[in-house]
Amino acid sequence: GRGMYYGSYTFSETWNIGAVLLLAVMATAFMG
């Protein structure tokens, strides 16, 4: 159970970083 919980947490963190990067790219494209 602990391994799955840790994997889920890592996946969530990676998804958050990806979402922020995507927003930054979209904002840059919109501004430029």
N, C-alpha and C positions, 0 to 999 in steps of 0.2 A: 504493500500500500504506500509505503513511504517513497519508493522509487517512482511510482506513478505520479504521486503528488509533486515531487521535485521536477519531473519531466514536464508536467502541466505548467508549473510555475515558470520554468525556463522558456517554454513555448509562448506563454503569455507575454513575457518580457520581450522576447524577440519580435513578436507581433506588434507590440507597442512601439518599439524602435523603428520598425518598418513603416508603420502608419505615420510617425513623425517625419521620417525621411520623405515619404510620398507627399505629405503636405508641404514640406519645404520646397520640393521640386516643383510642385504645382504653383506655389506662390511665386517662385522665381520665374517660371515660364509666363505667368500672368503679368508680372511686373515688367519683364523684359520684352 
